[in-house]
């Protein structure tokens, strides 16, 4: 089953990364700690734990970050870990038409569009594999003198039953681009 993906256009590509231009995107997000990734909470939201009790189609990617993205509007709440997981909402929804979550931990946000440098990799989406590729991306951006804005996001596109060598994962970070 093909999932809807966040739309983008590639504006630059080299041997290590590509720069993509994304439009504004609607997400459901949840802050979490090291014990719980937040996946189940978000999955419950798209499975009907919302004011319309309606099912919302899964999209790709699912992103995780260590801290809330500075350019994303955030509500005023405290979170010791600062970890956030986001599910992108299908493009048919707007901030006005998306069903409201019934779980107060789930927040609907708009991620502002912009340019992101992205490294694609396969294998497991564990922290070690992500960190290796995030470091590669950060080192290359520093070499090229490109200004970027942390956090570096971990984006995963496949379910847990996809063979590791067939998985699509990405490390992505907002960059300044002319």
C-alpha positions as CSV (number, residue, x, y, z in Angstrom):
1,X,0.0,0.0,0.0
2,X,1.5,3.3,-1.1
3,X,1.3,6.1,1.5
4,X,0.9,9.8,0.7
5,X,4.3,11.6,1.3
6,X,5.0,15.2,2.2
7,X,5.4,17.0,-1.1
8,X,8.7,18.7,-2.0
9,X,10.9,19.7,-4.9
10,X,14.6,19.0,-5.1
11,X,16.5,22.3,-5.7
12,X,20.1,21.0,-5.3
13,X,21.8,17.6,-5.2
14,X,25.4,16.5,-4.6
15,X,27.1,13.2,-3.7
16,X,26.1,13.4,0.0
17,X,22.8,15.2,0.3
18,X,20.0,17.0,-1.5
19,X,18.3,20.2,-0.7
20,X,14.5,20.1,-0.8
21,X,11.9,22.8,-0.7
22,X,8.8,21.8,1.3
23,X,5.5,23.6,1.6
24,X,3.7,24.1,4.9
25,X,2.6,20.8,6.3
26,X,0.0,19.9,9.0
27,X,1.2,17.4,11.6
28,X,-0.1,15.7,14.7
29,X,2.7,15.6,17.3
30,X,3.3,14.3,20.8
31,X,6.1,15.0,23.2
32,X,7.5,11.8,24.8
33,X,10.2,10.5,27.1
34,X,12.7,7.7,26.7
35,X,10.2,5.0,27.8
36,X,7.5,5.7,25.2
37,X,8.2,6.8,21.6
38,X,4.8,8.5,21.3
39,X,4.0,6.2,18.3
40,X,1.1,4.5,19.9
41,X,-0.5,7.8,21.1
42,X,-0.3,9.2,17.5
43,X,-1.5,5.9,16.0
44,X,-4.5,6.0,18.3
45,X,-5.3,9.5,17.1
46,X,-5.4,8.5,13.4
47,X,-7.3,5.3,14.3
48,X,-10.2,7.3,15.7
49,X,-9.3,8.9,19.0
50,X,-10.5,12.2,17.7
51,X,-13.7,14.3,17.9
52,X,-15.0,12.9,14.6
53,X,-14.1,9.3,15.7
54,X,-12.8,9.0,12.1
55,X,-9.9,7.1,10.8
56,X,-7.1,9.2,9.2
57,X,-4.9,7.6,6.6
58,X,-1.2,7.1,7.6
59,X,1.3,9.2,5.6
60,X,5.1,9.2,5.4
61,X,7.4,10.1,6.8
62,X,7.1,9.8,10.5
63,X,9.6,12.3,12.1
64,X,11.3,12.4,15.4
65,X,13.5,15.1,16.9
66,X,15.3,15.7,20.2
67,X,13.8,19.1,20.6
68,X,10.8,21.0,19.2
69,X,11.7,22.7,16.0
70,X,12.2,26.4,16.6
71,X,10.2,27.5,13.6
72,X,7.2,25.4,14.5
73,X,4.5,27.1,16.7
74,X,4.6,25.3,20.0
75,X,2.2,25.4,22.9
76,X,3.5,26.4,26.3
77,X,4.1,23.1,28.1
78,X,7.1,21.6,29.9
79,X,8.8,18.5,28.8
80,X,12.0,17.3,30.5
81,X,13.1,15.1,27.5
82,X,12.2,17.5,24.7
83,X,11.6,14.6,22.3
84,X,8.8,15.0,19.8
85,X,7.3,12.6,17.3
86,X,5.2,13.8,14.4
87,X,2.8,12.2,11.9
88,X,2.2,14.2,8.8
89,X,-1.5,14.6,8.0
90,X,-3.0,13.8,4.6
91,X,-3.1,16.9,2.3
92,X,-6.9,16.8,2.2
93,X,-6.9,18.3,5.7
94,X,-6.4,21.9,6.8
95,X,-6.0,23.3,10.3
96,X,-9.8,24.0,10.2
97,X,-10.9,20.6,8.9
98,X,-8.7,18.1,10.8
99,X,-10.6,16.3,13.6
100,X,-9.4,17.5,17.0
101,X,-7.5,14.9,19.1
102,X,-9.4,13.6,22.2
103,X,-6.1,12.9,23.9
104,X,-4.7,16.3,25.2
105,X,-1.1,15.0,24.6
106,X,-1.7,15.1,20.9
107,X,-1.2,18.6,19.4
108,X,-2.0,19.7,15.8
109,X,0.6,22.0,14.4
110,X,1.7,23.5,11.1
111,X,5.4,22.9,10.2
112,X,6.4,25.9,8.1
113,X,7.7,25.1,4.7
114,X,11.3,25.8,3.7
115,X,14.5,24.3,2.6
116,X,15.8,21.1,4.2
117,X,19.1,19.3,3.5
118,X,18.5,15.6,3.5
119,X,20.6,12.4,3.6
120,X,18.8,9.2,2.6
121,X,19.9,5.9,4.1
122,X,18.6,2.3,4.5
123,X,18.8,-0.1,7.4
124,X,17.2,0.1,10.8
125,X,16.0,3.5,12.1
126,X,17.8,3.1,15.4
127,X,19.7,6.0,17.1
128,X,23.1,4.7,16.1
129,X,22.3,4.5,12.4
130,X,20.6,7.9,12.5
131,X,23.4,9.6,14.4
132,X,26.0,8.3,11.8
133,X,24.0,9.8,9.0
134,X,23.1,13.0,10.9
135,X,26.8,13.5,11.7
136,X,27.7,13.0,8.0
137,X,25.1,15.6,7.0
138,X,26.2,18.1,9.6
139,X,29.9,17.7,8.6
140,X,29.1,18.2,5.0
141,X,27.0,21.3,5.6
142,X,29.8,22.8,7.7
143,X,32.3,22.1,4.9
144,X,30.1,23.8,2.4
145,X,29.5,26.7,4.8
146,X,25.7,26.3,4.7
147,X,23.8,27.7,7.7
148,X,21.4,25.1,9.2
149,X,19.0,25.1,12.2
150,X,18.9,22.2,14.6
151,X,17.3,19.8,15.4
152,X,18.3,17.3,12.8
153,X,15.1,15.2,12.2
154,X,14.9,11.5,11.9
155,X,12.4,10.6,9.1
156,X,11.2,7.0,8.6
157,X,9.1,5.8,5.7
158,X,8.5,2.1,6.3
159,X,6.9,-0.1,8.9
160,X,8.8,-2.4,11.2
161,X,8.2,-5.5,9.0
162,X,10.1,-4.0,6.0
163,X,13.4,-5.7,5.5
164,X,16.2,-3.4,6.8
165,X,18.0,-3.2,3.4
166,X,14.7,-2.1,1.8
167,X,13.9,0.6,4.3
168,X,14.0,4.3,3.5
169,X,15.2,6.6,6.3
170,X,16.4,10.2,6.2
171,X,18.3,12.7,8.4
172,X,17.0,16.1,7.5
173,X,17.7,19.7,8.8
174,X,16.4,23.1,7.9
175,X,18.9,25.2,5.9
176,X,19.2,28.7,4.5
177,X,19.1,28.5,0.8
178,X,18.9,31.2,-1.9
